[in-house]
């Protein structure tokens, strides 16, 4: 696939070999970065899974961090050599499984900035998450909530996402969600979030398996068809670049979706038939 824009940034992926359910060998990491490059990505913050309660178990946490460090150094060395044009950084995707999660360890941050990527465990939103967001924010950390469109049990107005944003969280949606990779509900929710102007970043959540380029391309085409090229650019290039400079993302204009447009696009993409492998 030819390059889309050549300056995209991707803030959510699992490319460090052998530490989570993403890349298993360094060859997988290389293949994944190659695919990202072909899709136009030049800035990557890869984000292995970490469960917040593990942080309290100091010994186990340090064992995991040492494992991630070692695998990261190996992957970073070969990626930098093979793809010198790629800016390759590390963060974590922290599953916040305890309301009192302590995310103050600087190693958890996205590329050493004040941002941390978080998710709620088991794709379900617990009670009073806005208070957890507020506590994280009060500790001087800027939380980015990963793929809210994939959570079960969100109300139709997505009020909880509004509460997260009021409490100071940012929102990252997966490209694949926009084109049906995770099913119709996630697709509709992703679109509703964009219509509200509540999305700050679009990223891949790439696990170094199948897919990637088609999702990025189709997400771009879908937004372009809605006259939202500027929003796509802010979500995939401008805001990731700002994050790496430790700057707040720019606001993204709410998407305007003309009546009947959504059904036509679903037919065109055949997106609602796709499922996560
Ligand atoms: Fe992820």
Boltz pocket constraint, residues with backbone or C-beta under 6 A from the ligand:
constraints:
  - pocket:
      binder: B
      contacts: [[A, 12], [A, 13], [A, 14], [A, 47], [A, 93], [A, 146], [A, 205]]
      max_distance: 6.0
